[in-house]
Amino acid sequence: MERNHTMMQFFEWHVEADQKHWKRLKERAADLNKAGITALWLPPVTKGQSDQDTGYGIYDLYDLGEFDQKGSIATKYGTKKELLEATTYCQQELGMQIYMDVVMNHKAGADATEKFEVLEVDPDDRTKVLSDEAFEIEGWTKFDYEARDGKYSSFKWDFTHFNGTDYDAATDRSGIFFIVGENKRWNDNVDDEFGVYDYLMFANIDYHHPDVREEVLNWGKWFIEETKCDGFRLDAIKHINYDFVKEFSQTMREEKGDQFYFVGEFWKSDLDACREFLDNIDYHVDLFDVPLHYKLHQASEEGAAFDMRTIFDDTLVQSHPLHSVTFVDNHDSQPEEALESWVKDWFKQIAYGLVLLRKDGYPCVFYGDYYGIDGPHPTDGMKLAIDTLLYARREKAYGEQDDYFDDANVIGWVRKGVEEIERSGCAVLISTSDESEKRMFVGEERAGETWVDLTNTLNDRIEIDEEGFGVFKVSAGSISVWALPEEDVE
C-alpha cells in the first residue's frame, strides 16, 4: 500500500540570500524524506529583478541562474547547475517529487523605458478611470535580455505585451496606469476584487495578446523539459485569465502526462469564490485551502472562545477534499508580509495535527514553521513537534476515520488503520482549554493493546478495553496522538 504523501514548502520569505539554498536543499532532502516529506515546493527558480529577490519580482523566465543578469549569474538561491543537481538527487535517489513555483502574471526589472499612452485608474476600482483622456508616460516595460542573447527564446517583451504598469519614470509618479492600444482591456475573467483584479503589480502581462499566450506556453514546455519537474505551483492565479490558466495546465499535461501536478495560489478566504474558480477551470488545478488557514489563525487568536467543532466548516478540504492542499502558514502569512495572518505558536502543533493526521487534503509543511524564520520577527523552528506528527502521518494515520467533534473545546478523531501497514491506526485528541479526556472507539480487534502518546506530552499508557474503546487524554491547550508504539510496552 502506498504511504501518505506530504509536501513541504522549501523556503520562507527571509531565507538567507547567500546563493546557497539549492545546496541546503541537497543537504537536507534525505532527512526530510526520512521524516515523511515526499514532495518539495521550491521558490521561483527564475531570475528576479535582483540577486536578493525572493523570486516573485520576475525578470527572465529563461534564466535559472545561468546568465550574468541583474547583478549576478546565480539567483538568490544559487546557480542553475546547483538547482538541477539538487532536484535530480531528490527525484532519482530519494523518489521525491519537485514542484516549481511559477510566476506568470507580471514582469519586473525591465532593461529600458518606453513611452506610451495610458489612462490612470482608481486603485480601489480599476474599472473607474481617473484621467479625462489618455496621456503619455515613460514606463519600465522593455526587456531585451542582452546577456542571454536569444538563447532558448528570442522573444523580446515591450509595452504592447502588457496592459498595465504602476510607475511613470518621466514624472517620478506612481499609480495604476492602464496601457491604451488596439485590443487593450483589463481581463474580466479574473477575480472581481477592486472592480477587476487583473492588475497586481509591476508590468502586468496581457493574456489577450496572442503572441504572449504562445510565448508563455512555449516557455512552460521548455521549463518542464529543462528542469524535469513533477508539477507547478501557480502564483497569484486570481489575477490571471482563468481561461489561460486552464489552457496552460492542459497544455503542460499534454507535454508531461496526466500525472503532472498543479496547485494554485487563489488567495480568497471565501469558499464560494474558491468553488467558482474550480468550476471555471474544470478542476485542472488544486487550490491551497486559504479558508482553512484563516480558520486556524482565528482559532489560535481566540483560544477557548473558538468553537473547535466548526474548524472545518466552510473550508475547501471539507467541500472539495480531492482538490485541497491544506497548510498552516506560508511565506505570505509570515509576520509583516503581505497577507500576515500568522498562526500563534501555542496552536501551531494543534494546527499541524488537523492538517497532517486526517484523511482528506494534501498537506503542506512550511519551511518557516519547521526550521524557523528570519527577518524582523525571527522565530525558532518547531522541527521536533512537526516531526512527531509527520511520523504519525507516515506510520499511523490510515484507514477509516471517525470524528468526535462533540465539544467546543475538546475534539478528537480515530483512524482505524489498515492491514497493509503494520501497527497503523491512531486516536487524536485536541484541547483548546483545560486538560481533558474522551472515550473513543478504535476497534474490538484492538482489545488489550497498550497505546502511548506519540507527542510525548503525556507519559500515560492507555489500555484498549474489551469493547475496543480507550479513554484518551490530552493536556491543556495541546494535542495528543495515541497509537501503538513501534514495539509493545510492558
C-alpha positions in Angstrom: 0.0 0.0 0.0 1.2 3.5 -0.9 2.2 5.6 2.1 0.7 9.1 2.7 2.1 11.9 0.7 3.2 15.2 2.2 4.5 18.3 0.6 7.0 20.9 2.1 7.3 24.5 1.0 11.1 24.6 1.0 11.6 28.3 1.7 10.4 31.3 3.7 10.4 34.9 2.7 13.6 35.8 4.6 15.6 32.7 3.7 19.3 33.8 3.6 20.2 35.4 0.3 23.6 33.6 0.2 23.0 31.8 -3.1 23.4 28.5 -1.2 19.8 27.4 -0.9 20.0 24.7 -3.5 23.0 23.3 -1.6 20.9 23.4 1.5 18.2 21.5 -0.4 20.5 18.7 -1.3 22.0 18.5 2.2 18.6 18.3 3.9 16.5 16.3 1.4 17.4 12.9 2.7 16.4 13.7 6.3 13.2 15.4 5.1 12.3 12.3 3.1 13.0 10.0 6.1 10.8 12.2 8.2 7.9 11.7 5.7 8.2 14.5 3.2 7.5 13.2 -0.3 7.3 16.4 -2.4 9.1 19.7 -2.3 7.7 23.0 -3.5 10.6 25.2 -4.4 10.7 29.0 -4.6 10.7 30.6 -8.0 13.9 29.4 -9.7 13.8 32.0 -12.4 15.9 35.3 -12.3 14.3 38.0 -10.3 15.0 41.8 -10.5 18.0 41.4 -8.2 20.1 38.7 -6.6 18.2 39.5 -3.3 14.7 39.0 -4.9 12.7 36.1 -3.4 11.7 35.3 -7.0 8.3 36.9 -7.3 9.8 40.1 -8.9 10.3 38.0 -12.0 12.7 39.3 -14.7 13.6 36.5 -17.1 11.7 33.2 -17.2 14.5 31.5 -19.1 17.3 32.4 -16.7 17.5 29.7 -14.0 20.8 31.0 -12.7 22.8 30.7 -15.9 23.3 34.3 -17.2 25.0 37.3 -15.8 21.9 39.4 -15.3 20.6 41.7 -12.6 23.9 41.7 -10.6 24.9 38.0 -10.7 24.8 34.7 -12.5 23.1 33.0 -9.6 19.6 33.7 -8.3 19.1 34.4 -4.6 19.1 30.6 -4.2 22.1 29.5 -6.4 23.0 28.6 -9.9 21.2 26.5 -12.5 23.8 23.8 -12.1 23.3 23.6 -8.4 19.5 23.6 -8.8 19.5 20.7 -11.2 22.0 18.7 -9.1 19.8 19.1 -6.1 16.5 18.3 -7.8 18.0 15.3 -9.7 19.2 13.9 -6.4 15.8 14.4 -4.8 14.0 12.7 -7.6 16.3 9.9 -8.6 17.9 9.0 -5.3 15.1 9.7 -2.9 12.0 9.3 -5.1 10.7 12.7 -4.1 8.6 15.0 -6.4 9.7 18.5 -7.2 7.1 21.3 -7.7 8.3 24.6 -9.2 6.8 27.9 -8.3 5.7 29.6 -11.5 5.1 33.4 -11.7 3.1 34.3 -14.8 1.1 37.5 -14.1 3.8 40.2 -14.2 7.4 41.0 -15.1 9.8 43.3 -13.2 13.2 44.9 -13.5 12.9 46.0 -17.2 16.0 46.8 -19.1 14.8 50.1 -20.5 11.8 52.5 -20.5 9.4 53.2 -23.3 6.9 56.0 -24.0 3.2 55.0 -24.5 -0.2 56.3 -23.7 -2.2 55.3 -20.7 -5.3 56.0 -18.6 -4.9 56.3 -14.9 -7.5 54.2 -13.0 -8.7 54.2 -9.4 -6.6 51.7 -7.3 -9.8 50.7 -5.4 -11.8 50.3 -8.6 -9.8 49.6 -11.7 -12.9 49.9 -13.8 -13.1 53.6 -12.8 -10.9 56.0 -15.0 -9.5 59.0 -13.1 -7.9 60.8 -16.1 -10.0 62.8 -18.5 -8.1 61.5 -21.5 -5.2 59.3 -22.4 -1.7 60.7 -21.7 1.9 59.7 -22.3 4.1 58.1 -19.6 7.5 56.6 -19.6 7.3 53.1 -18.3 9.7 50.3 -17.5 8.4 47.8 -20.0 11.3 46.9 -22.4 13.0 43.6 -21.8 16.0 42.8 -24.1 17.9 40.1 -22.2 21.2 41.0 -23.9 23.2 38.7 -21.7 21.1 35.7 -22.8 21.4 36.8 -26.4 18.4 34.9 -27.7 19.3 31.5 -26.1 16.2 29.4 -25.5 13.9 32.2 -26.8 14.3 35.3 -29.0 11.1 36.9 -27.7 11.6 40.5 -26.5 8.9 42.0 -24.3 7.7 45.6 -24.8 4.8 47.7 -23.7 2.4 46.1 -26.3 2.7 42.8 -24.3 1.4 44.4 -21.1 -1.9 46.0 -20.2 -0.9 47.9 -17.1 2.0 49.3 -15.1 2.5 51.3 -11.9 5.2 53.9 -12.4 5.9 56.9 -14.7 9.7 57.5 -14.9 9.2 60.8 -16.6 7.4 62.4 -13.7 8.6 60.0 -10.9 5.0 59.2 -10.1 3.3 56.0 -9.0 -0.2 54.9 -9.8 -2.1 52.3 -11.7 -1.9 53.1 -15.4 -3.9 51.1 -18.0 -2.0 50.9 -21.2 -4.0 52.2 -24.2 -3.9 50.4 -27.6 -5.5 48.1 -30.0 -7.4 45.3 -28.3 -6.2 46.6 -24.9 -8.5 46.0 -21.9 -8.4 44.6 -18.5 -9.2 40.9 -18.4 -12.7 40.3 -16.9 -12.1 36.6 -16.4 -10.2 37.2 -13.1 -11.2 38.0 -9.5 -13.6 40.9 -9.2 -12.0 42.5 -6.2 -11.2 46.2 -6.8 -13.6 46.1 -9.7 -11.4 43.8 -11.7 -8.2 42.4 -10.2 -6.2 41.8 -13.4 -3.5 44.2 -12.3 -1.5 43.3 -9.2 2.0 44.8 -9.6 4.9 45.8 -11.9 4.2 45.4 -15.6 1.1 43.3 -15.9 1.1 40.6 -18.6 -1.7 40.9 -21.2 -3.1 37.4 -21.9 -5.4 38.8 -24.6 -2.3 39.2 -26.7 -1.8 36.0 -28.9 2.0 36.3 -29.0 2.1 36.4 -25.2 0.0 33.3 -24.9 2.1 31.5 -27.4 5.4 32.6 -25.7 4.3 31.6 -22.2 3.0 28.2 -23.4 6.3 27.6 -25.2 8.2 28.6 -22.1 6.2 26.2 -19.9 7.1 23.3 -22.2 10.8 24.3 -22.2 10.8 24.7 -18.4 9.4 21.3 -17.8 11.9 19.7 -20.2 14.8 21.7 -18.7 14.0 21.1 -15.0 12.3 17.6 -15.3 10.0 18.9 -12.5 6.9 17.0 -11.5 4.4 19.8 -11.1 3.8 23.6 -10.8 2.6 25.8 -8.0 0.9 28.7 -9.9 1.4 32.0 -8.2 -1.4 34.7 -7.9 -3.9 32.9 -10.2 -6.8 35.1 -9.2 -5.1 37.8 -11.3 -4.6 35.7 -14.4 -7.2 35.0 -17.1 -8.9 31.8 -15.9 -9.2 30.5 -19.5 -5.4 30.8 -19.9 -4.8 29.0 -16.5 -6.9 26.2 -17.9 -5.2 26.2 -21.3 -1.8 26.3 -19.6 -2.5 23.3 -17.4 -3.9 21.3 -20.2 -1.0 22.0 -22.5 1.6 21.2 -19.9 -0.1 17.9 -19.1 -0.2 17.1 -22.8 3.6 17.6 -22.7 4.4 15.8 -19.4 1.4 13.4 -18.9 -1.7 13.4 -16.7 0.3 12.9 -13.5 1.9 16.3 -13.8 0.6 18.2 -10.8 -0.8 21.7 -10.4 -1.7 23.6 -7.3 -2.7 27.3 -7.4 -2.5 30.2 -5.0 -6.0 31.6 -5.1 -5.9 33.7 -2.0 -9.5 34.1 -1.1 -11.0 33.2 2.3 -14.5 32.9 0.8 -15.3 29.2 0.0 -17.8 30.2 -2.7 -15.1 32.1 -4.6 -12.8 29.0 -4.5 -15.6 26.8 -5.7 -16.4 29.2 -8.6 -12.7 29.2 -9.6 -12.5 25.4 -9.6 -15.7 25.3 -11.7 -14.2 27.8 -14.2 -11.0 25.8 -14.8 -12.8 22.4 -14.8 -10.8 21.2 -11.8 -7.5 21.1 -13.7 -5.7 22.8 -10.7 -5.9 22.1 -7.0 -6.0 25.0 -4.6 -4.4 25.9 -1.3 -7.0 25.8 1.4 -6.9 29.5 2.3 -10.3 29.3 4.1 -8.9 26.7 6.4 -5.7 28.7 7.0 -7.9 31.6 8.2 -9.9 29.3 10.5 -6.7 28.0 12.1 -5.5 31.6 12.5 -8.8 32.6 14.1 -8.7 29.6 16.5 -5.2 30.5 17.5 -6.2 34.1 18.3 -9.5 33.3 20.1 -8.3 30.3 22.1 -11.0 28.7 24.3 -13.6 31.2 22.8 -13.4 29.5 19.4 -15.8 26.6 18.8 -13.5 23.8 17.5 -16.5 21.8 16.3 -16.6 24.4 13.4 -12.9 24.3 12.5 -13.6 22.6 9.1 -16.8 24.5 8.3 -16.7 26.4 5.1 -13.3 25.1 4.1 -12.1 23.7 0.9 -10.9 20.4 2.4 -14.5 19.8 3.6 -16.2 20.7 0.4 -13.6 19.6 -2.2 -11.3 17.2 -0.4 -9.6 15.9 -3.6 -8.7 19.4 -4.7 -7.5 20.9 -1.4 -3.9 21.5 -0.3 -4.0 22.1 3.4 -1.5 24.3 5.1 -0.9 26.2 8.4 1.2 29.1 7.3 3.3 30.2 4.3 5.7 32.9 3.1 2.9 35.5 2.7 1.3 34.9 6.0 4.5 35.5 7.9 4.7 38.5 10.3 4.9 41.8 8.4 4.4 40.1 5.0 1.6 41.0 2.5 -1.0 38.7 3.9 0.1 38.5 7.5 -2.1 36.0 9.4 0.5 34.0 11.5 -0.9 31.1 13.5 0.1 31.6 17.1 2.8 29.3 18.5 0.6 27.7 21.2 -1.7 26.4 18.5 0.8 25.5 15.8 1.2 21.8 16.6 -2.5 21.5 17.0 -3.0 23.1 13.6 -0.5 20.7 12.0 -2.3 17.8 13.6 -5.5 19.0 12.0 -3.7 19.2 8.6 -1.5 16.1 8.8 -3.5 13.4 10.5 -6.8 13.4 8.7 -7.8 11.5 5.6 -8.7 14.5 3.4 -6.5 17.1 1.7 -2.9 17.1 0.5 -0.9 18.7 3.4 1.9 21.1 3.0 4.5 21.8 5.8 6.0 25.3 5.8 9.8 25.6 5.9 9.4 28.6 8.3 7.5 26.5 10.8 9.9 23.7 10.5 13.3 25.5 10.6 12.3 28.9 11.8 12.0 32.3 10.1 14.5 35.2 9.8 13.7 38.8 9.2 12.3 41.5 11.6 10.4 38.9 13.6 12.6 35.8 13.7 11.2 32.6 15.3 12.6 29.3 16.2 11.5 26.3 14.2 9.2 23.5 15.5 11.0 20.7 13.8 10.6 18.2 16.7 6.9 18.9 17.2 6.2 18.6 13.5 8.4 15.5 13.0 6.3 13.7 15.6 3.2 14.4 13.5 5.0 13.5 10.3 5.9 10.2 11.8 2.3 9.6 12.8 1.1 10.5 9.3 3.6 8.2 7.7 3.1 5.2 10.0 -0.3 5.5 11.7 -2.8 7.8 10.0 -4.6 5.4 7.7 -7.9 3.8 7.3 -11.5 4.7 8.3 -11.9 8.0 10.1 -14.4 8.5 13.0 -14.9 12.0 14.3 -15.7 13.1 17.9 -16.5 16.7 17.3 -18.9 16.9 20.3 -17.3 19.6 22.5 -16.5 23.2 21.7 -13.0 22.9 23.2 -12.2 19.2 23.1 -12.3 17.4 19.7 -10.9 14.1 18.6 -10.9 11.5 15.8 -9.8 8.0 15.3 -8.1 6.5 12.2 -8.8 2.8 12.3 -5.6 1.7 10.5 -5.2 -0.8 7.6 -3.9 -4.4 7.5 -1.2 -3.5 4.9 0.6 -1.2 7.3 1.6 -3.0 10.5 0.6 -1.3 13.7 -1.2 1.5 11.9 -4.1 3.4 13.4 -4.3 6.3 15.9 -6.5 8.3 18.1 -6.0 12.1 18.1 -7.3 14.4 20.9 -7.1 18.2 20.9 -8.0 20.6 23.7 -8.0 24.4 23.5 -8.9 24.8 27.1 -8.2 22.5 30.1 -6.7 19.1 30.5 -9.3 16.6 29.3 -10.1 13.1 28.2 -12.5 11.4 25.8 -13.7 7.9 25.3 -13.2 6.8 21.7 -13.7 3.6 19.8 -10.7 2.2 18.0 -11.9 -1.3 17.2 -12.7 -4.6 19.0 -9.7 -6.2 17.5 -7.6 -3.7 19.4 -8.7 -5.0 22.8 -5.8 -5.4 25.2 -3.4 -3.2 23.2 -1.4 -0.6 25.1 -1.2 2.8 23.3 1.1 5.7 24.1 1.2 9.4 23.2 3.5 9.8 20.3 3.9 13.6 21.0 5.5 12.6 24.4 3.4 15.3 26.0 1.8 12.7 28.3 3.6 9.6 29.7 0.4 7.6 30.4 -0.2 4.2 28.9 -3.8 3.6 27.8 -5.1 0.1 27.5 -7.9 -0.6 25.0 -10.8 -2.3 26.7 -12.5 -5.5 25.6 -15.1 -3.5 23.7 -12.4 -1.7 21.7 -12.6 1.7 23.5 -9.9 3.8 25.0 -10.2 6.7 27.4 -7.7 9.1 25.8 -6.2 12.1 27.5 -4.9 15.5 26.4 -3.1 18.3 28.2 -4.5 21.8 28.4 -4.1 23.8 25.1 -2.4 20.8 23.4 -2.7 17.8 21.1 -2.0 14.1 21.9 -1.7 11.4 19.3 -2.3 7.9 20.7 -1.1 4.8 18.9 0.8 1.5 19.3 4.5 2.2 19.8 7.0 0.6 17.4 7.4 -2.2 20.0 5.0 -3.4 22.6 5.3 -1.9 26.0 5.2 -3.9 29.2 
